[in-house]
């Protein structure tokens, strides 16, 4: 018994230590960092603590900490980044596909908030707000004539769902009070979906948020009911988003358990993503439109469809982001999005462009394409940094720097005249469009569709004269522009008017009528050439 009493405490101690060791092995990535850590502060934390305790002036410890974090991250890849707690909500709204607000679009004209669109069925529509209303007060705050900014008015109007906001509007020279109950406002990922002709459909996607796949399927089903047999999918300017949404979309075009992509990193074992169900568009002709703004999840989609010879890629070389970020929530509500792996196309291509020359050079690489002539002459294997691969059909595709299109369409490098540049950048054009629309909305609303507007609105000469007079006050002289430059401005004016009536659907319908990339896509469809070898168009 005495021996037992002697050994019992020792046995308990051994069992406890074994339990800790087993727990450490089972959960090596816990936030505590492990039982056998020394608990010593890092030099970075020591410096911050000393500054906070001893520095001559008062400093904000959180700002110093964020600067230190940014300094550390500058030594990593360009896509690892830190999100302060105050920016978390806004950063996540775009990926969620919605936010809490009142459901209006606006622009600030003459230091006054003018409503340019009211979401149908949204909170403001239910409360009775109209296009053309001017917001002069939100709750107790005056928001007109006092230097109101877009950010300030957004903060006033947004808030928790079901909460109330009181606004005072100026309508027909009379002030009117309204109470609006905030609600969920969608941020659509789909810009446009319509038939190009009897057999070809067009869909434009601007991001991969949590609602993208659902929006895409709805549009695809609608177009198929209208007789669509071929599809042009426009992902130009689509910077990516949620990878699963892009994988689900690729699944609609691929079958037979095809590999869509895989990820792999130093601490991240290979993870494969395969087609898992019969796709709704596995056999029709498919063309993807891409450019240097097509990135990340968009490149996953383009790479998978190119590797399996499923689609013809038309446009210009994509951005070249092939890194996977994982979010880590920090204890102050901020977030670290750390690159943990690379993603690869089915053939094993890493499309991540080099970043060994630093972040500045990395961010300027797209601009360099304009300076070195790539956007005019196209990308070739001779200037590609990555290896060459061969698809099942024998086509050559490239890794190491974006998705090179099968059919290259050159960027129009014609210089924009200074007056036109000033017109676009000053905001003068948007102000003119809004005022023109308010004066003529009854007439403009008679058009039943963007197509009817494009063919039936023949007042270019009239609104050109009005535009000339309007821009004089901003010291912009459009008189004497070359015919081609004037034509481009007129197309832009028409597209912006259509946007006020039919939103992005109308805007892109008008612009697409003179889009050389879409024109090339239609030529390929009509020529019956679904999968050409590398072609250049100037």
Rosetta blueprint (number, residue, H / E / L):
1 X L
2 X H
3 X H
4 X H
5 X H
6 X H
7 X H
8 X H
9 X H
10 X H
11 X H
12 X H
13 X H
14 X H
15 X H
16 X H
17 X H
18 X H
19 X H
20 X H
21 X H
22 X H
23 X H
24 X H
25 X H
26 X H
27 X L
28 X L
29 X L
30 X L
31 X L
32 X L
33 X L
34 X L
35 X L
36 X L
37 X L
38 X L
39 X L
40 X L
41 X L
42 X L
43 X H
44 X H
45 X H
46 X H
47 X H
48 X H
49 X H
50 X H
51 X H
52 X H
53 X H
54 X H
55 X L
56 X L
57 X L
58 X L
59 X L
60 X L
61 X H
62 X H
63 X H
64 X H
65 X H
66 X H
67 X H
68 X H
69 X H
70 X H
71 X H
72 X H
73 X H
74 X L
75 X L
76 X L
77 X L
78 X L
79 X L
80 X L
81 X E
82 X E
83 X E
84 X L
85 X H
86 X H
87 X H
88 X H
89 X H
90 X H
91 X H
92 X H
93 X H
94 X H
95 X H
96 X H
97 X L
98 X E
99 X E
100 X E
101 X E
102 X L
103 X L
104 X E
105 X E
106 X E
107 X E
108 X E
109 X E
110 X L
111 X L
112 X E
113 X E
114 X E
115 X E
116 X E
117 X E
118 X E
119 X L
120 X L
121 X L
122 X L
123 X H
124 X H
125 X H
126 X H
127 X H
128 X L
129 X L
130 X L
131 X L
132 X L
133 X L
134 X E
135 X E
136 X E
137 X E
138 X E
139 X L
140 X L
141 X E
142 X E
143 X L
144 X L
145 X L
146 X L
147 X L
148 X L
149 X L
150 X H
151 X H
152 X H
153 X H
154 X H
155 X H
156 X H
157 X H
158 X L
159 X L
160 X L
161 X L
162 X L
163 X L
164 X E
165 X E
166 X E
167 X E
168 X E
169 X E
170 X E
171 X E
172 X L
173 X L
174 X E
175 X E
176 X E
177 X E
178 X E
179 X E
180 X E
181 X E
182 X L
183 X E
184 X E
185 X E
186 X E
187 X L
188 X L
189 X L
190 X E
191 X E
192 X E
193 X E
194 X E
195 X E
196 X L
197 X L
198 X L
199 X L
200 X E
201 X E
202 X E
203 X E
204 X E
205 X E
206 X L
207 X L
208 X E
209 X L
210 X L
211 X L
212 X H
213 X H
214 X H
215 X H
216 X H
217 X H
218 X H
219 X H
220 X H
221 X H
222 X H
223 X H
224 X H
225 X H
226 X L
227 X L
228 X L
229 X L
230 X E
231 X E
232 X E
233 X E
234 X E
235 X L
236 X L
237 X L
238 X L
239 X L
240 X L
241 X E
242 X L
243 X H
244 X H
245 X H
246 X H
247 X H
248 X H
249 X H
250 X H
251 X H
252 X L
253 X L
254 X L
255 X L
256 X L
257 X L
258 X L
259 X E
260 X E
261 X E
262 X E
263 X E
264 X E
265 X L
266 X L
267 X L
268 X L
269 X L
270 X L
271 X E
272 X E
273 X E
274 X E
275 X L
276 X L
277 X L
278 X L
279 X L
280 X L
281 X L
282 X L
283 X L
284 X L
285 X L
286 X E
287 X E
288 X E
289 X E
290 X E
291 X L
292 X L
293 X L
294 X L
295 X L
296 X L
297 X H
298 X H
299 X H
300 X H
301 X H
302 X H
303 X H
304 X H
305 X H
306 X H
307 X H
308 X L
309 X L
310 X L
311 X L
312 X E
313 X E
314 X E
315 X E
316 X L
317 X L
318 X L
319 X L
320 X L
321 X L
322 X L
323 X E
324 X E
325 X E
326 X E
327 X E
328 X E
329 X E
330 X L
331 X L
332 X L
333 X L
334 X L
335 X E
336 X E
337 X E
338 X E
339 X E
340 X E
341 X E
342 X E
343 X E
344 X E
345 X E
346 X L
347 X L
348 X L
349 X L
350 X E
351 X L
352 X L
353 X L
354 X L
355 X L
356 X L
357 X L
358 X L
359 X H
360 X H
361 X H
362 X H
363 X H
364 X H
365 X H
366 X H
367 X H
368 X H
369 X H
370 X H
371 X H
372 X L
373 X L
374 X H
375 X H
376 X H
377 X H
378 X L
379 X L
380 X L
381 X H
382 X H
383 X H
384 X L
385 X L
386 X L
387 X L
388 X E
389 X E
390 X E
391 X L
392 X L
393 X L
394 X L
395 X L
396 X E
397 X E
398 X E
399 X L
400 X L
401 X L
402 X L
403 X L
404 X L
405 X L
406 X L
407 X E
408 X E
409 X E
410 X L
411 X L
412 X L
413 X L
414 X L
415 X L
416 X L
417 X L
418 X H
419 X H
420 X H
421 X H
422 X H
423 X H
424 X H
425 X H
426 X H
427 X L
428 X H
429 X H
430 X H
431 X H
432 X H
433 X H
434 X H
435 X H
436 X H
437 X H
438 X H
439 X H
440 X H
441 X H
442 X H
443 X H
444 X H
445 X L
446 X L
447 X L
448 X L
449 X L
450 X H
451 X H
452 X H
453 X H
454 X H
455 X H
456 X H
457 X L
458 X L
459 X L
460 X H
461 X H
462 X H
463 X H
464 X H
465 X H
466 X H
467 X H
468 X H
469 X H
470 X H
471 X H
472 X H
473 X L
474 X L
475 X L
476 X L
477 X L
478 X L
479 X L
480 X L
481 X L
482 X L
483 X H
484 X H
485 X H
486 X H
487 X H
488 X H
489 X H
490 X H
491 X H
492 X H
493 X H
494 X H
495 X H
496 X H
497 X H
498 X H
499 X H
500 X H
501 X H
502 X H
503 X H
504 X H
505 X H
506 X H
507 X H
508 X H
509 X H
510 X H
511 X H
512 X H
513 X L
514 X L
515 X L
516 X H
517 X H
518 X H
519 X H
520 X H
521 X H
522 X H
523 X H
524 X H
525 X H
526 X H
527 X L
528 X L
529 X L
530 X L
531 X L
532 X L
533 X L
534 X L
535 X E
536 X E
537 X E
538 X L
